[in-house]
């Protein structure tokens, strides 16, 4: 997953790994309107061209992000590119991601309140980045800024009570094909 020109996958877990991220990824405000797939000028989600890594490659998050856009930006920092998939699309995707059990560092984890009749699996799921044993980095409306929670922190909140599962990004350019 790493190359000499990309930041290394974090080996420290939880808050230590979070502290090692660039300020642009530690100081993002939550904004539901800034989601993957939102059009310009609000939120051009997916740059053209080959994936890049590091601070110069970070998307502009100065106007905020939702959980998915934030998680994708964190992965982008480590050279992992995810297409601008909404949560149900991410859950169903098999081109850019694969199911991961158990989750490993930099896997995307999806949480929800359980199945909803008439909606596909993953619809409206909350997305975070697994940092290591019992640590998930995410951006949520409740806190308003990126935070690292344990899986128990999610479980006590009804809207995040179910861990739907984890997805691992397939190395490459993150495009279906």
MILONU-999078 format. One record per residue: residue in one letter; x, y, z of N, C-alpha, C in turn. Coordinates in steps of 0.02 Angstrom, whole numbers, plus 32768, in hexadecimal, padded with zeros to 4 digits. Layout:
BEGIN
AXYZXYZXYZ ...
This chain:
BEGIN
X80287FC48000800080008000802A803F8000 X80698039800A80928076800D80C780747FD7 X80E080AE7FC8811780B67F98814280EE7FB4 X818080F47F9E81AC81287FB98190816E7FB6 X8166817E7F83814C81C27F7D810A81CC7FA1 X80F4819A7FC680B581A07FEA80C2819D8035 X809981BF805D80A081B880A68096816F80BA X80B8815980EC80B3811581038071810A8128 X805680CF8122801A80BD8148802B80C58192 X7FFF80E581B8801180F181FE801880B18225 X804E80AB824B805680728277803D808282BD X804380C082D5802380CF83157FD880D0830C X7FB480C383417F6C80BF833D7F4B80FA8360 X7F0C8105834E7EE2813583717EFA817D836E X7EF7819F83A67F0981E683A77F5081F5838F X7F7E81C683997FC381D183837FC581D58337 X7FA281A783157F9F81A882CC7F7C81E882B4 X7F4781FC82D77F23823982C57F50827682CA X7F78827A82FE7FA582B283087FD982B782D1 X7FE8827F82AF8019827F827A7FFD82968236 X7FBC82A182327F9F82B881F37FAC830281EA X7FAD831A81AB7FB6836281A07F7B838981BD X7F8883C781CF7F5483F181EC7F1583F581C2 X7F1C83F281807EE283F581537EB383BA815E X7ECC8384817B7EA1834A818A7E8D834681D4 X7EAB836F81FD7E99836F82457E6883A78256 X7E6083D782297E37841282397E00841D8205 X7DD983E981F87DA483EC81C67D6183F381EA X7D38842181D47CF5842981F07CC583F981CC X7C9483E081F27C6183B581D47C3283DE81AA X7C2383C7816E7BF283E681417BD083AF8119 X7B8F83A581267B6A837181027B66837F80B7 X7B6A83BE80A37B6583D0805C7BA483BE8035 X7BDB83B280577C1B83A580357C2783598035 X7C04833780077C0682EE80047C2282D77FC1 X7C3882977FBE7C50827D7F7E7C1A82827F4A X7C2C82977F107BFC829D7EDA7BDA82E17ED5 X7BE1830B7F097BC3834E7F057BE883747ECD X7BC383977EA57BE083BA7E6C7C0183FB7E7F X7C2884157E507C4784577E587C10848C7E54 X7C1584C57E737C5084D97E997C5084BF7EE1 X7C1884A07EF67C15848B7F3C7C4C845A7F4F X7C5784287F247C8483F47F3A7C9C83C87F01 X7CCB83DF7ED97CE683B17EA77D0983787ECB X7CF1833C7EC37D0583047EEE7D4182DD7ED7 X7D4B82D77E977D7C82A77E807DA782C57E4B X7DE682D67E5B7E1182F67E297E2182C77DEF X7E2C82E37DB57E4082BC7D7B7E8982AB7D81 X7E9E82797D5C7EE482677D597EF782327D8B X7F3782207D8B7F4E81EB7DB87F4B82017E01 X7F4481D07E2F7F4281E27E757F8382007E8D X7F7E822E7EBA7FB9824C7ED97FB482407F24 X7FE9824E7F487FE982437F90800A827E7FB2 X800082827FF3801F82B6801B7FF782F5801D X800E832680457FE88363804F7FD783898010 X800283887FDD7FF383AC7F9F7FB8838D7F7B X7FA9834E7F887F74832B7F657F31832F7F8A X7F2F834C7FC67EF2834F7FEC7EBD83787FC9 X7E7F83607FC97E4983887FAE7E3E83C57FDB X7E1F83F77FBF7E1084337FE77DD784248017 X7DE8841F80567DB68411808A7DA9844F80B5 X7DC0848A809E7DB984C680C67D7084D980D2 X7D4384C580A67CFC84D380B07CD8849880D0 X7CFE846880E77CE2842F810B7CDC83F180E0 X7CC183BC80FF7CB8837C80DF7C8483548106 X7C67832280E57C3F82F2810B7C6D82B7811C X7C528284813C7C7C824D81547CA0822A811B X7C7D821E80E37C9C81F980AC7CD48222808B X7CC5825F807B7CF7828A805A7D3582908086 X7D2A829680C87D63829A80F67D8B825980F6 X7D69822080FC7D8C81DF80FC7DB381D580BB X7D9681E880837DB881E180437DF6820E8040 X7DF18249805D7E2B8277805E7E63825A8089 X7E52823B80C27E85821C80EC7EA781E480C5 X7E8081BA80A47E9F8184807D7EC981A18044 X7EB281D780257ED881F77FF07F1C820E8008 X7F1F822580467F5F823A80637F9182018062 X7F7881C480697FA3818980697FA781688025 X7F91818B7FF17F9781727FAD7F6181417F98 X7F2C813C7FBF7EF5810F7FAE7EBB813A7F94 X7EA5812B7F577E7181547F387E30812D7F34 X7DFA814E7F487DB781317F467D8D815C7F18 X7D69813E7EE97D3D81677EBF7D08818A7EEA X7CE781BD7ED17CB681E27EF97C7681BB7F04 X7C7A81857F2A7C4181597F377C1C81707F76 X7BDA81727F737BB2817C7FAF7BB3813A7FD6 X7B99813980127BA280FF803E7B8580BE8022 X7B4980BE80067B2D80817FEA7B5580697FAE X7B6E80987F867B9880877F4D7BDA80697F65 X7BF680867F997C34806C7FB67C2A80267FCF X7BF3801A7FF37BE67FD9800F7BDF7FA47FD8 X7BBF7FB67FA07BB37F887F697BF17F807F3C X7C1E7FB07F3C7C577FB17F0E7C857F757F17 X7C9C7F5B7EDF7CCE7F267EDF7D077F367EB0 X7D057F707E8F7D3A7F837E607D737FA87E83 X7D627FD87EAD7D9580017ECF7DA27FEA7F16 X7D747FC17F327D7A7FAA7F777D667F617F7C X7D7C7F427FB27D6A7EFD7FC07D547EF9800A X7D287ECA801A7D177EC080617D557EAF8089 X7D587EC780C67D927EBB80F17D797EA58136 X7D8C7E6981497D797E50818B7DB27E2681A6 X7DCD7E3981DE7DBF7E7682057DDE7EB381E2 X7DC87EEF81F67DE67F2B81D77E2F7F3381EB X7E567F4E81BD7E9C7F5D81C97EA77FA781C4 X7EE47FBE81D27EF2800681CD7EE080218188 X7EBF805981877EA9807D814C7E6F805C8127 X7E4E802B81457E11801181287DD88041813A X7DA88046810D7D6C806E81197D3C80438141 X7D1E806081757CEC803C819C7CAA80628196 X7C73803C81907C31805A81877C05804781C2 X7BE3807981DD7BB6807082157B7180898202 X7B3D8068821C7AF9808082137ACD806A824D X7A8D807A82487A5E8068827D7A3A8026826E X7A4D800582397A2E7FC782257A0B7FCE81E2 X79F37F9681C779D37F98818579957FC58185 X79887FE4814B794D800D814179287FF18105 X78E87FE0810E78C07FC480D878C07FF3809C X78CA7FD6806178C77FFE8023790880228012 X793B801B803B797B803C802D79B280078029 X79E380137FFD7A197FE17FF67A467FE08034 X7A687FA9803E7A987FA480757ACB7FDC806E X7ADA7FFB80A57B0B803180A67AEE8076809A X7AAE807A80887A8F80BB807B7A9380E780BA X7AB1812180B47AB7814F80EC7AE7813A8122 X7B12810881137B4180F181467B7681268154 X7B8F812581917BC4815181A67C07812E8197 X7C378153817B7C77813681657CB08153818E X7CDC812781A77D18813C81CA7D53811481B1 X7D8E812381CC7DCC810181B97DE780DB81F6 X7DED809A81EF7E09807082247E538080822C X7E67809482687EAE80A582747ED4806D8296 X7EB0804082B67ED1800B82DA7EA27FED830C X7EBA7FC383377E8E7FA183677E617FD3838C X7E217FCC83807DED7FF283A37DF2803E8399 X7E0B805483607E11809C83527DFA80AC830C X7DCB80DC83077DB080F282C67DB4813E82C3 X7DD28157828F7DD4819F82817D9881AF8256 X7D7381E482697D3981F682417D26823F824E X7CF9825682247CDE829A82297C938294822E X7C7682AF82647C2D82AA826C7C1082EC8282 X7BD082F482767BAC833082897BAE833B82D5 X7BA9830582FB7BA6830A83447BE3832F8361 X7C1E832083497C5B833F83617C6D837D8338 X7C63837982F77C6F83B282CB7CB683B682AF X7CE4838F82CA7D2A838D82B37D41834482B4 X7D77833382927D8F82EE82947D9D82D782DB X7D8F829882E77D97827C832A7DA782318323 X7DC8821683557DD681CE83587DAA81B1838F X7D818180837B7D55815D83AA7D66811383AC X7D5280F383E37D5580AB83E77D15808F83C8 X7D14804E83BA7CD8802F839F7C9F803483D2 X7CAF803384137C7B803B84467C5B80808443 X7C8280B484327C6680F7842B7C3180F983F5 X7C3B80D483BF7C0880D0838A7BCB80A983A3 X7BD7807183C47BA1804383D77B6E80638405 X7B828094842D7B5280B3845C7B2780E9843B X7B3480F883FC7B0D812A83D87AE0810683A6 X7A9E810D83AD7A7080E783837A7D80EE8338 X7A90812983207A9A813182D87AD9810D82BE X7B0680F982EC7B4480D682D97B48809282FB X7B11807983167B13803E83417B2A7FFE831E X7B207FFA82DC7B347FBD82B97B727FCB828F X7BA47FA282997BDE7FA2826C7BCA7F798230 X7BBB7F9C81F97BA67F7981BC7BDF7F4E81A1 X7C1C7F6981A37C567F43818D7C8E7F728177 X7CC17F5581597CFC7F7B81447D0B7F6D80FA X7D297F9F80DA7D3E7F9980947D877FAD808F X7DAD7F8780697DF47F95805D7DFB7FAF8016 X7E207FE6800F7E2B80037FCD7E5B7FD77FA6 X7E487FCA7F687E737FA37F3A7EA87FD37F20 X7EE77FC57F2B7F1B7FF37F117F137FFE7EC6 X7F2080397EB17F18804D7E6B7EFB80927E69 X7EDA80A27E327EC080E77E2C7E7B80EF7E48 X7E5C80BB7E647E1B80C17E847DE280C87E53 X7DEC80B87E147DB680BD7DE37D9E80787DD2 X7D5E80737DC47D4280337DB07D62801D7D6E X7D697FDE7D657D857FC87D267D9F7F837D27 
